[in-house]
C-alpha cells in the first residue's frame, strides 16, 4: 500500500536483499534505519501518528476482528524484524569466514547461506504481500476482511518464525568454522606488528654492525628486498586477503629475524675468521717442516724393508709440498676475501685450506707410522700374531655361548680367519719377509673377527 501524506505507514519492510523499489513506506523505513532508530521503535511512532483522531471506530464484531488482525500484524512485524536482524548478523559471520577460509567446508557454508537467503526472500515477499493486501486502518473494515487479514498475517508470521529457526540452526553449525576464522583474524594484527618490529630490529642490528666498521652489504641487500613486503603489509588484509597477509607477516618476521641474527653474529664471525687465518697459516708452516722429514723416513724404509713395504709412500714428499703450496695460495685468497668482507668466500676458502692440510697431515703421519709398525713387527712378530689369535678366540667363545655347536654363519668366517692368519704367518719365513703384507693380513683377520662379534650381539639383542 502507499502511505498518505502526513500519515506514516506502520508496516515494516524487508532488508536490502529483499526490498523492492517502493515509495512511501520503503522510504520511511530506510530513512529511520539510516538515522539509527530501531525498526520496532519506528513502527511504534508511526502507529501513534496513525491513531491521532482520524480513525472512526465501529463497535461490535468488526472491531474485535480488526484488533486481532492488528495483533497478528504486529506479531508478523516482530518476527520479520527478528529474521532481518538474524540474517544481518549471520552475514557478518559468513563474511568473517570467507575472509580467511577457502576450504570446501567454508564454500559449502556460503552456498548454504545463499540458499537460506533465497528462502528468506520468498517468505519476506509473502509477508509484504500480506501486509499490502490489507488496510487495517480503513473505515468500515468488514469482519470477514479482518479475519482474512489475521489468517494471512498469522501464516506469514509462522513462515518467518520457521525460517528464523532454520537460520539459527545454520548459525549454530558455523561454530567451528567461525571460531577458526576469528582466531586467525585475532592473529592478524599481532603478526603484522611482530613483522614490523623484526624489520626494525634487523635494521638496528645492521646499523650497530656498520658502526664497528663492518659493511654487511649482503645483509643490507637482503633487508632491502623485504621492503616491498612491508609495503604490502601496510596496505592491509583488505587489499591482499587475511591468509596471504598472515603468511607474508610470518615470512617477513622469519627472514628479518635471520638477518638480525646474522648481523649480531658478524663481529664474532670476523674474529673467528681472523683466528682461523692465523691458525691455518701456522699449521701450514709446521707441515712444511714435517714434510721435509718424510724423505729420511723413506730412506730408512728403502734400506731395511722390501719395496712392497714402502713403494705406496713414494709420492708423499712431493704431494705434501704441493698441498702446502696450494694451501698457502688459498690462505692468501681467504685473506683478500676477509679484507673485502666477503664472509662466505672467506669461510669457503678456509674450509678448502683445512681439507688440504688434513690430507697432507695424514700422508706425512702415515710414513712415520709405517716405519714404527714395521720396526715393531720386525722386532717381535709374535705380539701381532697373539693379538690376532686372541681376537679370533674371543669371537669363537661368544659364538659357542649357549650352544653345543656353532652357527655356520659364524663358524665359517672365523675358520677362514684362522686359515688366513696361518698363511700370513707363513709369509714371515724367508730372508726378506714382507712385513707390511703380514700387518695388512693380521688387520684383516681382526676385522673379520670383530664383524662376527658384532653380528652375534646384534642377533641376540634382537632376539631378547
C-alpha positions, 0 to 999 in steps of 0.5 A: 500500500502507499502511505498518505501524506502526513500519515506514516505507514506502520508496516515494516519492510524487508532488508536490502536483499529483499526490498523492492523499489517502493515509495512511501513506506520503503522510504520511511523505513530506510530513512529511520534505519539510516538515522539509527532508530530501531525498526520496532521503535519506528513502527511504534511512532508511526502507529501513534501518528496513525491513531491521532483522531482520524480513525472512526471506530465501529463497535461490535464484531468488526472491531474485535476482528480488526484488533486481532488482525492488528495483533497478528500484524504486529506479531508478523512485524516482530518476527520479520524484524527478528529474521532481518536482524538474524540474517544481518548478523549471520552475514557478518559471520559468513563474511568473517569466514570467507575472509580467511577460509577457502576450504570446501567446508567454508564454500559449502557454508556460503552456498548454504547461506545463499540458499537460506537467503533465497528462502528468506526472500520468498517468505519476506515477499509473502509477508509484504504481500500480506501486509499490502493486501490489507488496510487495517486502518480503513473505515468500515473494515468488514469482519470477514476482511479482518479475519482474512487479514489475521489468517494471512498475517498469522501464516506469514508470521509462522513462515518467518518464525520457521525460517528464523529457526532454520537460520539459527540452526545454520548459525549454530553449525558455523561454530567451528568454522567461525571460531577458526576464522576469528582466531586467525583474524585475532592473529592478524594484527599481532603478526603484522606488528611482530613483522614490523618490529623484526624489520626494525630490529634487523635494521638496528642490528645492521646499523650497530654492525656498520658502526664497528666498521663492518659493511654487511652489504649482503645483509643490507641487500637482503633487508632491502628486498623485504621492503616491498613486503612491508609495503604490502603489509601496510596496505592491509588484509583488505587489499591482499586477503587475511591468509596471504597477509598472515603468511607474508607477516610470518615470512617477513618476521622469519627472514628479518629475524635471520638477518638480525641474527646474522648481523649480531653474529658478524663481529664474532664471525670476523674474529673467528675468521681472523683466528682461523687465518692465523691458525691455518697459516701456522699449521701450514708452516709446521707441515712444511717442516714435517714434510721435509722429514718424510724423505729420511723416513723413506730412506730408512724404509728403502734400506731395511724393508722390501719395496712392497713395504714402502713403494705406496709412500713414494709420492708423499714428499712431493704431494705434501709440498704441493698441498702446502703450496696450494694451501698457502695460495688459498690462505692468501685468497681467504685473506683478500676475501676477509679484507673485502668482507666477503664472509662466505668466500672467506669461510669457503676458502678456509674450509678448502685450506683445512681439507688440504692440510688434513690430507697432507697431515695424514700422508706425512703421519702415515710414513712415520707410522709405517716405519714404527709398525714395521720396526715393531713387527720386525722386532717381535712378530709374535705380539701381532700374531697373539693379538690376532689369535686372541681376537679370533678366540674371543669371537669363537667363545661368544659364538659357542655361548649357549650352544653345543655347536656353532652357527655356520654363519659364524663358524665359517668366517672365523675358520677362514680367519684362522686359515688366513692368519696361518698363511700370513704367518707363513709369509714371515719365513724367508730372508726378506719377509714382507712385513707390511703384507703380514700387518695388512693380513693380521688387520684383516683377520681382526676385522673379520673377527670383530664383524662376527662379534658384532653380528652375534650381539646384534642377533641376540639383542634382537632376539631378547 
